[in-house]
């Protein structure tokens, strides 16, 4: 059962929510009691992360750069609106200028808020989601260009599936067909898909919470205890609520993470130790690959900052960010400046008085500048590594898409990144060995290591 309308009272909410306010529930159920927070959250990037294409949400200028020509594959791509639906079409031209090799797919969903980018998805008759080649980027007033990994002659065309790893961070938890939540199963999606990251991602299932809220005489402390409030978690658990999606060390082959094999792809719940669900990896220290700037490594960059390291665990993502509300424009500048001054006001005022620091506001503009990312080259994002001095060079300069080849691919140890250590168990030894070989980073050392562990433990 799905809740299809705004609920007006706690009693009605409890009746409607029995056994449905879980990972698949429409988060509008929460609006019955938390309407103001819910309405503000809908305007955030997370609240607008996944949706069906409708005229009010498709704000792209289809006359700008449409059709789009991709020289590497000698293909044209068109974004088309027809009879209330949206389509992406690809074709090439033969010697006579006639369209050949035509392929057209309906756009069933859009992934991405549009703050940085939007990706268009097609849902097949077998309930697979396919990424379409052409995307939209917010930079430079908005323009169409190829999605990451597509700017090459041999790109995957209309064949790249949206995996559970993609869906995990870009939407609320969907329904999966029976058996497809197991390792190596095809990513298929059942029923109507949720639209946008929902309340349960950070607060956990709320069935019991809703039931108690509608029960006469229920104690306030019991109602509050029946839902996860990240503000009441330890700083470590608070950070993990965000890091489960924002920690990615790299999007290039490594691997950056391994979901534990006894866990379903959408089984993580806020408040549990992140390492019980997923292990994160990085390039080995000293290999020159640590200082990377990619689209999904905000937490990775923050954790390298002196502000974070010297906070003694007190600094978290919510030190600066309210997950329910994202300030914009001058309001954003004032907000982030106030956060910085919360720690640095006295020292900053002294330096300004001594003529050693500008009196201008916008701390983040200098110390957390926007930069073009290395993996999504048509997007620019805020660098969350707080630095004393603005990095040199043009941080927004265009850059070509980087393709991993035998000549430039990383070939070295894969280091455990988070958690920073694991208990010495057979299972954990196997995970660390699998990480060496899964994407071919450390085969010379990794294959003998994994072979020996398989022989030793017979998993």
N, C-alpha and C positions, 0 to 999 in steps of 0.2 A: 504494500500500500504506500502511496506517495501523498504527502500533504500538498494540496493544490491551491490553497488560498491563505491569505494572512489570517492568523488565529487571534482572537480578540481577548481571550481571558485565560488565566492559568488553569482553570478547571477544564475548559474545552481543550486547551493544549495538552493536558495530561491524557485525556480520553483519546485524542487523535494520535498521540505519540507512542502509545504502548507498543513496544518491540519494533518501532520503525525509526526512532531517532538514533540511528547508528550510522555507519559509514556511507550508506546509500541514501540517507534521508535528505529531502529538500530542506536546506537550512532556513527557509522562510518560517519553519515551525518555531525557530528561536525568536522571531520577530514579535511573537505574541507578548513576551515579557520584556524583550530587549530591543524594541523597535528603533530607538534613536541610534544605538550602536550598530545595529544591523543596516540601517539606511546609510550611515557614514561608511561602513565597510564596503558596501556595494560600489563605491566610487574609487576604491583602491585598485591597484594593479592586480592583487590577488583575487579580489572579488570579481574582476572582469577578465579572468585568465582564460576562459573557455566559454564559447557560446555559439548558438546557431546564427547564421547570417541573416540579418533583417535590415531594412533600410535605415533604421535609427542607429544601428551599430556599424554599418559598412560606410565609413566616412572617407574612404579612399577616393581620390579623384581619378576616375577611370579614363578620363581623357588625357591624363598626363603620363607620357611614356607607355602608352597602350596602343598598338602592340609593343611588346618588349622584345628586342632582338638579342639573342645570346650567341656571340661569335664562336665560342669554343665548340658548341654543338651545331652551329649553323641552323638554329631553330628560332622560331617566333612564338611568343606566348601572348595570349589575350585573356583579359578578364572581361567576362560578359555577364550582363544581367538580362534575363529573358523570362517573361511570364512569371515574375515574382521570385524567380530562383537565380542563383549565381553559378557560373561555370568558369573553369579554366581550360583553355584550348591551346594546343600546340600544333604547329605545322612547319613544314619546310617548303622551299620553292625549287621547282625543277628548272631546267635550262630555259624553258619557255615562260617562266614566271608563274606557273600553275602551282597551287597548293597541293602538296603530297605529304604522306606520313602524318596524317591528321589524327589527333587524339584529343578527346574532350571528356572531362569529368565534372560532375556536379560538385559544388562546394557544399558540404553538409555541415561542417563545423569550422570555426576559426579558433586557433590556439594562439594566445598572446593578447595582452591588454591593448597593445598599440603604443604603450609608453616607449618601447624600443622597436618592436617588430610584431608582425602578424604572419602566421603560417596558415595556409588553407588546407583543409582535410576533406577527403572523400571516404564515405562509408560504403563498403562493398556488400554484396548480397550475403556474404558469409560472415558479416559483422566484424570485418577487419577495417581498421582505419589506415588510410594511405596518405602520406604527405605529398602534396602537389609541388612541382619544382619551383614555381615563382612565388616569392614572398613580398611583403611590404615592409618598409623601414621608415621610422619617424624622422630620421636625420634629414637635414637640408629641406625641410618643409614637407617631407614625405615623398617616397618614390618606390617604384618596383625594382626588384633585383632578385637574383637567384638565391635560394635558401642556402645555408651553410652546407658545404660539401658538394654543391651542384655546379660550381663554376669550373667545369672541366668537360672535355669531350665525351667521357664515358660515365657521365652522371647517371644515377639510378632511375631517372625519369619518373614515371607514374607507378613505381614499384616499392618505394621505401615505406615499410610499415611503421606505425606509431606503436612503439613497444610499451610494455607496462612501466619501464623505467621513465619514459617520457611522460606518460599519463600521471605517474605518481606525484610529480612535482608541478604539473601544469593544471591540475583539476582536482575536484573532490574525488573520493574513491568511487569508482564505477562498479557495476555488477559484472562478474566474470562467469562464463559458462562453467558448469561442473567439470572439474579436472584441469581446467586451464590456469589454475593458480599454482600449479606445481612447476618446479624448475624445468626449463627448456620447452615448455608448452607454448604454442602459438598465442600471440596476444589477440584475443577476441573479446568483444564487448557485448553484453546482453542488455536488452531493454533500452529505455531512454537514458541518455547520458546526463549526468549532472552538469550544470553550467556554472563554473567558477569554483575556486577553492572555498570550502565551506567552513562553518564554525567547528565541526568535529575534528578538523585537522589539527587545531591547536588546543581544543578543549575536550577531546575524546567523546565517546558515545554519551548521549544525554538522556537516555530512556529513564533511568532511575531518578535523575535530577528533575525531569518534567513530572514524573509521577508524584514525587514528594511535594513539588511546588503546588500541585493541585489537591493535596491531601489536607483536610482540615486538621489543625493541631500539630502539623509537622514542625519540627524544630528547625530554626534558621540554620544552625550549624550543620545539621544533617543534610539540608538542602544544598548548602554550599559544598559539603564534603563529597556529594554525589556527582560533581563535575570537576574537571581539571581546570584550575585557574593558573596559568603559567606564572603569574605574579607571585604566587605562593610556593612555587617550586624553588629548589636550590638554584643558584646562578648557573651551575653546570647543566641541570635539566632544562632550565629556561633556554640556554644557548642551543641545546640539542634540538629543541622544538623548531628552531629556525634552521640549524645547521643540517638537519636531515635532507634539506633541499638546497641550501645555499653554501655548502662547504666544498663543492666539487673542485678538486685540485686541478684537474685538467679534463678537457673534452677530447684530447688526442689519445691515441692508443697507449694504455699503460698496464692495467686498468685503474681507474680512479676509485672504484669501490666494488665490494662483493656483498650482495645480500645473502644472509645466512640461508643455507639450503633447506632448513626446516621451517622457514618463514614464508608465508604467502606474500605476494608482491605488494599487497595493500594492508598488511597486518600491523604496521607500526602504529602505536598509540602514544599520544603526547603524555609525557611524564615518565615513560619507561626509559631505561638506559639505552642510548642510541646504539651502543656496541652490541646489544642483544639482538638487534635487527640487521645492522649493516656495519661493515668494516671499511674504513676509508684509507686509501693509499696515496703515496706521492713519489715523485722522483727522489732518488737517493740524495742526501746532502752532499754538497761539493761538486755536483755534476753540472752546475750552471743552468739547471732547469727550474730552480725554486722561485726565481723572481719573474713569474709569468703573470699576465693580466688577461683574464678570460671572462666571459659573460656571466658565469654562474659561481664565481669564486669570491663573492663579497666577504663571507665569513672567513675564508682562507686568508684573504688579504688583511682583514681586521686583526686576526690572530697574530700577525707579524708586526703589528704596530706597537710602538713604545707605550702609547696610552693604554692599550689592552694589557700588555705584559706587566706594566707597573701598577695596574689597578688591584692586583692581588685577588683576581677573580670577581671583582665587583662590577666591572664593565661588561655589559651584555648588549645584544642587538637593541633591546628596548630602552637602553640608556638614551638612545637618540631617536628611536622609531616607535611610534604608537601603531601597532598592527591594524587598528580599527580606523585610522585616519591618516591621510598623507597630506601635509600642508604643501601649498604650491606658491610659486612666485615669491613676493616679498615676505609673505608669512612664513615660508619655508626658511628663508635666510635668517629671519629673526629667531625662529625656533632653534635652528642648529647653532647659531651664534650663542644663544643663551645656554645651550648644553655645554659648549666649549668653555664659556666663561664660568660655568659652575665649578670648574677645576683650575682654570688658568687666569681668572680675572685679575688678581693682584699682580702677578708677574707680567701680564699683558699691559696693564695700565702703567707699570713702571717703565717698560720698554717704549711705550708710546710717548711718555713724558720725556724720556731720554733721546727721543728721535731715532730710536733703533727699530721701530715697527710702525707700519702704516696705521693710521687711525680709521681706515676704511673697514666696513663690516664685510661679511661673507667669508668667514673662516674656511668653510669647506671649499670655496672656489680656489683657494691657494693650496690648502693642505690636503684636500681630497678632490682633486680636479677630475673633470670628465675626461676620459681617454678612449681612444678607439680600441676595441678588444681584438685580441689576436686570433680568436676562433670564429667570431661573427663579425666580419670585417666591415659590414655596412651599419654597425651599431656602435654607439658610444655610451659608456656607463660610468658611474661614479666610482673612482678608485677608493676602496675602503681601507687601504693601507695609509694611515695618517702619517704624513711625512713633514719634517720640519721645513724643507725647502721644496718649492715647485720643481718637478722634474724638468730637465732641459729638453728642448726640441718642440716640434709641433705635435702635440699629443693627439690631435684630431686629423692628422694627415691621412689621406687615403692610403690603403695598403692592399696588395694582392692577396687573394686567398691562399693560405698555406696548405700544401698537400703533403701528407706523410709518404715518403718513399724509402727505399732501402738505404739511400744515401743520407737522409736527414732524420730518420726515425730514431727514437730513443732506444738504446741497447745498454741497459745497465740494471742494477738491483732495483726492485720495487720495495719501497720502504713503508712500513705501517705508519700511518699518520694519525688516525683517530679511531679508537682511543690510543693513547701513546704507548700503552703496553697491554699485554693480554696474559691471563694465567697460562702457565706451561702445561697445556693439555694436548692430547693427541689431535683433537679436533682443530684447535687453534694452530698447531704446527702445520696441519694439512692446508688450512686456509692460506697461511703465509706462503706455502710452497705453490699452491695453485695460482696465487697472484703473480708469481714470477713468470709463469708460462701462458696464462690465459690469453694475453694479447701479444705474446711473442717478445716481450721486453728483455727477458733474462733467461733465454733458453739454455745457454751453455752451462750455467750454474743450476738453473731451475729444474731441468729435466732429471738429472741425477738425484737432486734433492727430493723431488716429488716421488720418483721411482723408489727410493729407499724408504720413504715414509709409507708408501702403499704396501710395500713388502713387510714393513715392521708392524703396521696396525691393521692391515686387511680391512679397510673401511667398507 
